[in-house]
Amino acid sequence: MALQSILIFTVVSLVIRVVGKGEWRKWLILGVSAVVIFWLQPEIPARYAAYWLPLVTIAIVILCWLVVTPKEVREKKENYVAAVVLLGLAALIGISRYFSTIGLNIPILFNPPPLHQIVIFLLALVGLFYLVRFFSAKVSFLPLVFILGIVFLFIWLKTPYLEQVVIRWLRGLAGQSTDISHLSDAGLRWLGFSYIAFRLLHTLRDRQGNRLPVVTLRDYACYVLFFPSLAAGPIDRIQHFLNDYQKPPADLAGDLIYSGRRLMIGLFKKFVLADAFALISLSPTNAINLDSTVWAWVVVYAYGFQIYLDFSGYTDMAIAIGRLLGVQLPENFKSPYLQTNLTSFWNNWHMTLTQWFRAYFFNPLTRSLRKSYPGLSAAAVILLTQISTMVLIGLWHGITLNFIFWGLWHGIGLFVQNRWSEWIKDKIGFADSSPGWRGVFRLSSIFLTFHYVVLGWIWFALPDPAISIRVFLRLFGLQ
């Protein structure tokens, strides 16, 4: 996200906070969030895709709300108003291509398709809306159907070959040649879909477990599309989000001080420190040309600090802007590189992602294995659950071999650390009585954990595992 966009978001959020009294604050958040998903959507060589992807996002949000909401709440007038706001803004953006014909020389910012295509899509969405509403009263497993659909879509978009299929299909739909290859076609770059998918899956799973609060379409869409956290998280829970969102914010002066300080920290992390480290950090280009062990360590360290400062800087800015709107987004990073073991690292790195996988995959899988295979040893259960969880977290970033290796690296590391902790805890009692030894163990644990994580980033940063192996060999003077 560009610096200009962040500053605009800050000003817009402050305006909403000042003028958005009562329910108007919620409607303004909804309207701004709907526009932002079009505004921030990266341009894609497939013509009109930068318009269609945000519109499909809105359509999925509306349909998922329909699935998770009881019948008596769906019929409220407020829900139809929210649908009109969401789709009306999308239609208004769509007709911006015709502004010049009526004398408004406004640049077309979103590259919308011809109006008749938008009208056809909206009519199809209305038909789908009533179809889903009909089946939601007849079919109890509809939330499961939507869960599988979102997972399938996620897999499709995260697999490079399937991404290319989608892009070629979009190019053909727009009347472009499907034979033309562009370097930028390598990724579909659907703004915020990774985070939006997790929010939708969370609400669908909680609906299955009867844990989901009843919400209107406006409040549901504000949660899923909340613009401060749209592009880079954190992944909030709807219960936590609604707790702040539904209360009128009170302490404007205190929120201004907190947000201003947090925003400055985030800006400094991202645009000063992270961008500086990016100049020398590990990349596919410089990995091939590494000819010095010392320089290899420098670029690997630089990447480790860059990725932390980049992600945590965006989190700081998202929390700051959210606070201006009266919503306290959850923390996502808490000194992860100062932790003494891998478990503590993952409890403090991208915490909302870790918590999501723990709640919706790791814990259910652990319970299922213990129930279905009572003879399975505790060590085997830990090995299976930790490796599968970390591989899935890797695949969340992209369904490629390097992310699988990165997941395996952390899954195996977590298992070894767990077994080592169990074995050693009764054998180092002498250290508890000595502050000096405690300090030595703590510092050595931080050192080892930090380096294990940083070395793991090699798999993450480089798409070709063969190049990653060359970097490992160079780091230890073996090549």
C-alpha positions as CSV (number, residue, x, y, z in Angstrom):
1,M,0.0,0.0,0.0
2,A,1.4,3.4,-1.0
3,L,2.2,6.1,1.5
4,Q,-0.3,8.4,-0.2
5,S,-3.1,5.9,0.3
6,I,-2.3,5.5,4.0
7,L,-2.4,9.2,4.6
8,I,-5.7,9.5,2.7
9,F,-7.1,6.7,4.8
10,T,-6.0,8.5,8.0
11,V,-7.7,11.7,7.0
12,V,-10.9,9.9,5.8
13,S,-11.0,8.0,9.1
14,L,-10.7,11.1,11.1
15,V,-13.5,12.8,9.1
16,I,-15.7,9.8,9.7
17,R,-14.9,9.9,13.4
18,V,-15.8,13.6,13.6
19,V,-18.9,13.8,11.4
20,G,-20.2,10.2,11.6
21,K,-22.5,10.4,14.6
22,G,-24.6,7.4,15.6
23,E,-25.5,5.0,12.8
24,W,-24.0,7.3,10.2
25,R,-20.5,6.2,11.3
26,K,-21.3,2.6,10.4
27,W,-22.8,3.6,7.0
28,L,-19.7,5.7,6.2
29,I,-17.4,2.9,7.1
30,L,-19.4,0.6,4.8
31,G,-19.3,3.1,1.9
32,V,-15.6,3.8,2.2
33,S,-14.7,0.1,2.5
34,A,-16.7,-0.7,-0.7
35,V,-14.9,2.0,-2.6
36,V,-11.4,1.1,-1.2
37,I,-11.6,-2.5,-2.6
38,F,-11.8,-1.0,-6.1
39,W,-9.3,1.8,-5.4
40,L,-6.6,-0.5,-4.1
41,Q,-7.1,-3.4,-6.5
42,P,-3.9,-3.7,-8.5
43,E,-4.2,-3.3,-12.2
44,I,-4.1,-6.6,-14.1
45,P,-3.3,-7.1,-17.9
46,A,-6.6,-8.9,-18.3
47,R,-8.9,-6.0,-19.3
48,Y,-11.5,-5.0,-16.7
49,A,-10.2,-7.6,-14.2
50,A,-9.4,-4.8,-11.8
51,Y,-13.1,-4.0,-11.7
52,W,-14.5,-7.5,-11.8
53,L,-12.5,-8.9,-8.9
54,P,-13.7,-6.3,-6.3
55,L,-17.3,-6.7,-7.6
56,V,-17.0,-10.5,-7.1
57,T,-15.7,-9.9,-3.6
58,I,-18.8,-7.9,-2.8
59,A,-21.0,-10.5,-4.3
60,I,-19.3,-13.3,-2.2
61,V,-19.7,-11.2,1.0
62,I,-23.4,-10.7,0.3
63,L,-24.0,-14.4,-0.4
64,C,-22.0,-15.6,2.6
65,W,-24.0,-13.2,4.9
66,L,-27.2,-14.7,3.5
67,V,-26.0,-18.2,4.4
68,V,-25.0,-17.4,8.0
69,T,-28.0,-15.2,8.9
70,P,-31.3,-16.5,10.2
71,K,-34.4,-15.9,8.1
72,E,-36.1,-13.5,10.5
73,V,-33.1,-11.1,10.3
74,R,-32.6,-11.3,6.5
75,E,-35.9,-9.5,5.8
76,K,-35.0,-6.3,7.7
77,K,-35.2,-3.2,5.6
78,E,-31.7,-2.2,6.7
79,N,-30.2,-5.2,4.8
80,Y,-31.7,-4.1,1.5
81,V,-30.4,-0.6,2.1
82,A,-26.9,-2.0,2.7
83,A,-27.1,-4.1,-0.5
84,V,-28.1,-1.0,-2.5
85,V,-25.2,0.9,-1.0
86,L,-22.7,-1.8,-1.9
87,L,-24.0,-2.6,-5.4
88,G,-24.9,1.0,-6.0
89,L,-21.4,2.2,-5.4
90,A,-20.0,-0.5,-7.7
91,A,-22.5,0.5,-10.4
92,L,-21.5,4.2,-9.9
93,I,-17.9,3.3,-10.4
94,G,-18.9,1.3,-13.4
95,I,-20.6,4.2,-15.1
96,S,-17.6,6.5,-14.5
97,R,-16.3,5.5,-18.0
98,Y,-19.2,7.5,-19.4
99,F,-18.7,10.7,-17.4
100,S,-16.8,12.4,-20.2
101,T,-19.8,12.1,-22.5
102,I,-21.8,14.4,-20.2
103,G,-19.0,17.0,-19.8
104,L,-17.3,15.6,-16.6
105,N,-13.6,15.3,-17.4
106,I,-12.9,12.9,-14.5
107,P,-10.2,10.3,-15.1
108,I,-11.4,6.7,-15.1
109,L,-9.7,5.3,-12.0
110,F,-11.0,1.8,-12.0
111,N,-11.1,0.8,-15.7
112,P,-14.7,-0.5,-15.6
113,P,-16.2,-2.7,-18.3
114,P,-19.1,-1.6,-20.6
115,L,-22.3,-0.9,-18.6
116,H,-24.3,-3.8,-20.2
117,Q,-21.8,-6.3,-18.8
118,I,-22.2,-4.8,-15.3
119,V,-26.0,-4.9,-15.5
120,I,-25.9,-8.6,-16.6
121,F,-23.7,-9.4,-13.6
122,L,-25.9,-7.6,-11.2
123,L,-29.0,-9.3,-12.5
124,A,-27.3,-12.6,-12.2
125,L,-26.3,-11.8,-8.6
126,V,-29.9,-10.9,-7.8
127,G,-31.0,-14.3,-9.2
128,L,-28.3,-16.1,-7.3
129,F,-29.3,-14.2,-4.1
130,Y,-32.9,-15.5,-4.2
131,L,-31.6,-19.0,-5.2
132,V,-29.3,-19.2,-2.1
133,R,-32.1,-17.7,0.1
134,F,-34.4,-20.5,-1.1
135,F,-32.0,-23.3,-0.5
136,S,-30.8,-21.9,2.9
137,A,-34.2,-22.8,4.3
138,K,-34.1,-26.3,2.7
139,V,-30.5,-27.4,2.9
140,S,-28.7,-27.5,6.3
141,F,-25.3,-28.1,4.9
142,L,-25.2,-24.9,2.8
143,P,-22.5,-23.4,5.0
144,L,-20.3,-26.4,4.2
145,V,-20.9,-25.9,0.5
146,F,-19.7,-22.3,0.8
147,I,-16.7,-23.4,2.8
148,L,-15.6,-25.8,0.2
149,G,-16.3,-23.3,-2.5
150,I,-14.1,-20.6,-0.9
151,V,-11.3,-23.2,-0.2
152,F,-11.5,-24.3,-3.9
153,L,-11.4,-20.7,-5.1
154,F,-8.4,-20.1,-2.8
155,I,-6.6,-23.2,-4.1
156,W,-7.3,-22.1,-7.7
157,L,-5.9,-18.6,-7.1
158,K,-2.8,-19.7,-5.2
159,T,-1.7,-22.3,-7.8
160,P,0.4,-20.6,-10.4
161,Y,-0.7,-22.7,-13.4
162,L,-4.4,-22.3,-12.4
163,E,-3.9,-18.6,-12.0
164,Q,-2.7,-18.5,-15.6
165,V,-5.8,-20.3,-16.7
166,V,-8.0,-17.7,-14.9
167,I,-6.0,-14.8,-16.5
168,R,-6.3,-16.3,-20.0
169,W,-10.0,-16.8,-19.5
170,L,-10.4,-13.2,-18.3
171,R,-8.4,-11.9,-21.3
172,G,-10.6,-14.0,-23.7
173,L,-13.7,-12.7,-22.0
174,A,-12.5,-9.1,-22.5
175,G,-11.7,-9.7,-26.2
176,Q,-7.9,-9.8,-25.8
177,S,-5.6,-12.3,-27.2
178,T,-4.9,-15.2,-24.9
179,D,-1.6,-16.0,-26.6
180,I,0.1,-12.8,-25.4
181,S,2.3,-13.5,-22.4
182,H,3.0,-10.8,-19.8
183,L,5.5,-11.0,-16.9
184,S,2.9,-9.3,-14.7
185,D,0.5,-12.2,-15.5
186,A,2.4,-14.3,-13.0
187,G,-0.2,-13.5,-10.3
188,L,-3.8,-12.6,-10.3
189,R,-3.3,-10.2,-7.3
190,W,-6.8,-10.2,-6.0
191,L,-6.7,-7.5,-3.3
192,G,-7.2,-8.8,0.2
193,F,-8.7,-12.1,-0.8
194,S,-6.4,-14.1,1.5
195,Y,-7.6,-12.2,4.5
196,I,-11.2,-11.9,3.3
197,A,-11.4,-15.7,2.8
198,F,-10.3,-16.3,6.4
199,R,-12.9,-13.9,7.7
200,L,-15.6,-15.6,5.6
201,L,-14.5,-19.1,6.6
202,H,-14.5,-18.0,10.3
203,T,-18.1,-16.8,10.1
204,L,-19.2,-19.9,8.2
205,R,-17.6,-22.3,10.7
206,D,-19.0,-20.4,13.7
207,R,-22.4,-20.5,12.0
208,Q,-22.0,-24.3,11.9
209,G,-21.1,-24.4,15.6
210,N,-23.9,-21.9,16.6
211,R,-21.3,-19.5,17.9
212,L,-21.9,-16.7,15.4
213,P,-23.7,-13.5,16.6
214,V,-26.6,-12.4,14.4
215,V,-25.6,-9.4,12.3
216,T,-27.1,-7.3,9.6
217,L,-25.6,-7.2,6.1
218,R,-24.1,-3.7,6.8
219,D,-22.3,-4.9,9.9
220,Y,-21.2,-8.1,8.3
221,A,-19.8,-6.3,5.3
222,C,-18.0,-3.8,7.5
223,Y,-16.3,-6.6,9.3
224,V,-15.2,-8.5,6.2
225,L,-14.2,-5.4,4.2
226,F,-13.0,-3.1,7.0
227,F,-10.7,-1.0,4.9
228,P,-7.8,-0.4,7.5
229,S,-7.1,-4.1,7.6
230,L,-8.2,-5.1,4.1
231,A,-4.9,-5.5,2.4
232,A,-2.6,-6.9,5.1
233,G,-4.6,-7.9,8.1
234,P,-4.8,-8.5,11.0
235,I,-7.5,-11.2,10.9
236,D,-10.0,-10.0,13.4
237,R,-12.8,-12.2,14.8
238,I,-16.3,-10.9,14.2
239,Q,-17.2,-11.1,17.9
240,H,-14.2,-8.9,18.8
241,F,-14.8,-6.5,15.9
242,L,-18.5,-6.0,16.8
243,N,-17.6,-5.3,20.5
244,D,-15.9,-2.0,19.4
245,Y,-17.8,-1.3,16.2
246,Q,-21.2,-1.2,17.8
247,K,-20.2,1.1,20.6
248,P,-20.0,4.9,20.0
249,P,-16.3,5.9,20.4
250,A,-15.8,8.4,23.2
251,D,-12.3,9.5,23.8
252,L,-11.3,11.3,20.6
253,A,-8.3,13.1,22.2
254,G,-6.9,9.9,23.6
255,D,-7.5,8.0,20.3
256,L,-5.7,10.8,18.4
257,I,-2.7,10.6,20.6
258,Y,-2.6,6.7,20.4
259,S,-3.2,6.6,16.7
260,G,-0.7,9.3,15.9
261,R,2.0,7.6,17.8
262,R,1.2,4.2,16.4
263,L,0.9,5.5,12.8
264,M,4.4,7.2,13.1
265,I,5.9,3.9,14.3
266,G,4.3,2.0,11.5
267,L,5.4,4.6,8.8
268,F,9.0,4.5,10.2
269,K,9.1,0.7,10.2
270,K,7.7,0.3,6.7
271,F,8.9,3.3,4.7
272,V,12.3,3.9,6.4
273,L,13.6,0.7,7.8
274,A,11.9,-2.1,5.8
275,D,12.5,-0.2,2.5
276,A,16.1,0.3,3.4
277,F,16.6,-3.4,4.2
278,A,14.8,-4.3,0.9
279,L,17.7,-2.7,-1.0
280,I,20.1,-5.5,0.1
281,S,17.8,-8.3,1.2
282,L,17.7,-11.8,-0.2
283,S,15.9,-12.1,-3.6
284,P,15.9,-14.5,-6.5
285,T,18.2,-12.2,-8.4
286,N,21.0,-11.7,-5.8
287,A,20.7,-15.3,-4.6
288,I,22.1,-16.5,-7.9
289,N,25.0,-14.1,-7.8
290,L,26.1,-14.7,-4.2
291,D,29.9,-15.4,-4.1
292,S,30.7,-14.5,-0.5
293,T,29.7,-16.3,2.7
294,V,29.7,-13.0,4.6
295,W,27.5,-11.3,2.1
296,A,25.2,-14.3,2.0
297,W,24.6,-13.8,5.7
298,V,24.1,-10.1,5.3
299,V,21.3,-10.5,2.6
300,V,19.6,-13.3,4.7
301,Y,19.6,-11.2,7.8
302,A,18.4,-8.2,5.8
303,Y,15.4,-10.2,4.5
304,G,14.5,-11.4,8.0
305,F,14.4,-7.8,9.3
306,Q,12.7,-6.5,6.1
307,I,9.8,-9.0,6.3
308,Y,9.2,-8.3,10.0
309,L,9.4,-4.6,9.7
310,D,7.2,-4.6,6.6
311,F,4.4,-6.8,8.1
312,S,4.5,-5.3,11.6
313,G,4.7,-1.8,10.1
314,Y,1.5,-2.3,8.2
315,T,-0.2,-3.8,11.3
316,D,0.8,-0.7,13.3
317,M,-0.8,1.5,10.6
318,A,-3.9,-0.6,10.4
319,I,-4.4,-0.5,14.1
320,A,-3.9,3.3,14.2
321,I,-6.4,3.9,11.4
322,G,-8.9,1.4,12.9
323,R,-8.6,3.2,16.3
324,L,-9.6,6.5,14.7
325,L,-12.8,4.7,13.5
326,G,-13.4,3.5,17.1
327,V,-12.3,-0.1,16.4
328,Q,-9.4,-1.7,18.3
329,L,-7.9,-4.2,15.9
330,P,-5.9,-7.1,17.5
331,E,-2.2,-7.1,17.8
332,N,-0.3,-9.2,15.3
333,F,3.4,-9.0,16.3
334,K,5.0,-8.9,19.7
335,S,8.8,-9.0,19.6
336,P,8.8,-12.3,17.7
337,Y,12.6,-12.3,17.2
338,L,13.2,-12.1,20.9
339,Q,11.4,-15.4,21.7
340,T,13.2,-18.3,23.3
341,N,11.7,-21.1,21.2
342,L,9.7,-21.7,18.0
343,T,6.4,-22.1,19.9
344,S,6.8,-18.7,21.5
345,F,7.8,-17.3,18.1
346,W,4.6,-18.4,16.5
347,N,2.6,-17.1,19.4
348,N,4.0,-13.7,18.7
349,W,4.4,-13.7,14.9
350,H,1.4,-12.9,12.8
351,M,-0.6,-13.9,15.9
352,T,-4.1,-13.6,14.3
353,L,-3.1,-16.0,11.6
354,T,-1.6,-18.5,14.1
355,Q,-4.7,-18.2,16.3
356,W,-7.0,-18.8,13.3
357,F,-5.2,-22.0,12.3
358,R,-5.1,-23.1,15.9
359,A,-8.8,-22.7,16.4
360,Y,-10.1,-24.0,13.0
361,F,-7.5,-26.6,12.1
362,F,-4.9,-27.6,14.7
363,N,-7.2,-28.1,17.7
364,P,-10.0,-29.9,15.7
365,L,-7.4,-32.1,14.0
366,T,-5.8,-33.0,17.4
367,R,-9.1,-33.9,18.9
368,S,-10.0,-35.9,15.9
369,L,-6.8,-37.9,15.9
370,R,-7.0,-38.6,19.6
371,K,-10.6,-39.8,19.3
372,S,-10.2,-41.8,16.1
373,Y,-6.8,-43.3,16.9
374,P,-6.6,-43.7,20.7
375,G,-3.5,-45.9,20.3
376,L,-1.5,-43.1,18.6
377,S,1.3,-41.8,20.7
378,A,1.3,-38.2,21.9
379,A,4.5,-37.6,19.9
380,A,2.9,-38.9,16.7
381,V,-0.1,-36.7,17.2
382,I,2.1,-33.6,17.7
383,L,4.2,-34.5,14.7
384,L,1.2,-34.9,12.4
385,T,-0.7,-31.8,13.6
386,Q,2.3,-29.4,13.7
387,I,3.6,-30.4,10.3
388,S,0.2,-30.3,8.6
389,T,-0.7,-27.0,10.2
390,M,2.6,-25.3,9.2
391,V,2.4,-26.7,5.7
392,L,-1.1,-25.3,5.3
393,I,0.2,-21.9,6.6
394,G,2.9,-22.2,3.9
395,L,0.3,-23.0,1.2
396,W,-1.8,-20.0,2.3
397,H,1.0,-17.9,0.9
398,G,1.1,-19.8,-2.3
399,I,0.7,-23.4,-3.5
400,T,4.3,-23.9,-4.6
401,L,7.1,-26.2,-3.6
402,N,9.1,-23.5,-1.8
403,F,6.2,-22.7,0.6
404,I,5.8,-26.4,1.3
405,F,9.4,-26.6,2.3
406,W,9.0,-23.5,4.4
407,G,6.1,-25.1,6.2
408,L,8.0,-28.4,6.7
409,W,10.9,-26.5,8.1
410,H,8.8,-24.9,10.8
411,G,6.6,-28.0,11.4
412,I,9.7,-30.2,12.0
413,G,11.3,-27.4,14.0
414,L,8.2,-27.2,16.3
415,F,8.2,-30.9,16.8
416,V,11.9,-31.1,17.6
417,Q,11.5,-28.2,20.0
418,N,8.5,-29.8,21.7
419,R,10.3,-33.1,22.2
420,W,13.5,-31.4,23.4
421,S,11.6,-29.2,25.9
422,E,9.9,-32.4,27.3
423,W,13.3,-34.2,27.6
424,I,15.3,-31.3,29.0
425,K,12.9,-29.7,31.5
426,D,13.9,-32.1,34.3
427,K,17.6,-32.1,33.5
428,I,18.5,-28.4,33.9
429,G,17.3,-27.7,37.4
430,F,20.7,-26.3,38.4
431,A,20.1,-23.4,36.1
432,D,17.0,-22.3,38.0
433,S,19.0,-21.5,41.1
434,S,21.6,-19.5,39.2
435,P,20.6,-16.1,37.6
436,G,23.8,-16.3,35.5
437,W,22.9,-19.6,34.0
438,R,19.3,-18.5,33.4
439,G,20.6,-15.6,31.4
440,V,23.0,-17.8,29.4
441,F,20.2,-20.3,28.6
442,R,17.8,-17.4,27.6
443,L,20.3,-15.7,25.3
444,S,21.4,-18.9,23.7
445,S,17.7,-19.9,23.2
446,I,16.9,-16.6,21.6
447,F,20.0,-16.9,19.4
448,L,19.1,-20.4,18.2
449,T,15.4,-19.6,17.6
450,F,16.2,-16.4,15.7
451,H,18.6,-18.1,13.4
452,Y,16.3,-21.0,12.8
453,V,13.6,-18.6,11.7
454,V,15.9,-16.5,9.6
455,L,17.3,-19.5,7.8
456,G,13.7,-20.6,7.2
457,W,13.0,-17.4,5.3
458,I,15.3,-18.6,2.6
459,W,12.7,-21.1,1.5
460,F,10.0,-18.4,1.8
461,A,11.9,-15.8,-0.3
462,L,13.1,-17.9,-3.2
463,P,10.6,-19.7,-5.5
464,D,13.2,-22.3,-6.7
465,P,14.2,-24.7,-3.9
466,A,17.4,-25.5,-5.9
467,I,18.5,-21.9,-5.4
468,S,17.6,-22.0,-1.8
469,I,19.9,-25.0,-1.3
470,R,22.7,-23.1,-3.0
471,V,22.2,-20.3,-0.6
472,F,22.4,-22.7,2.4
473,L,25.6,-24.1,1.0
474,R,27.1,-20.6,0.5
475,L,26.1,-19.6,4.1
476,F,28.2,-22.4,5.6
477,G,31.0,-22.2,3.1
478,L,30.2,-25.4,1.3
479,Q,30.1,-23.9,-2.1
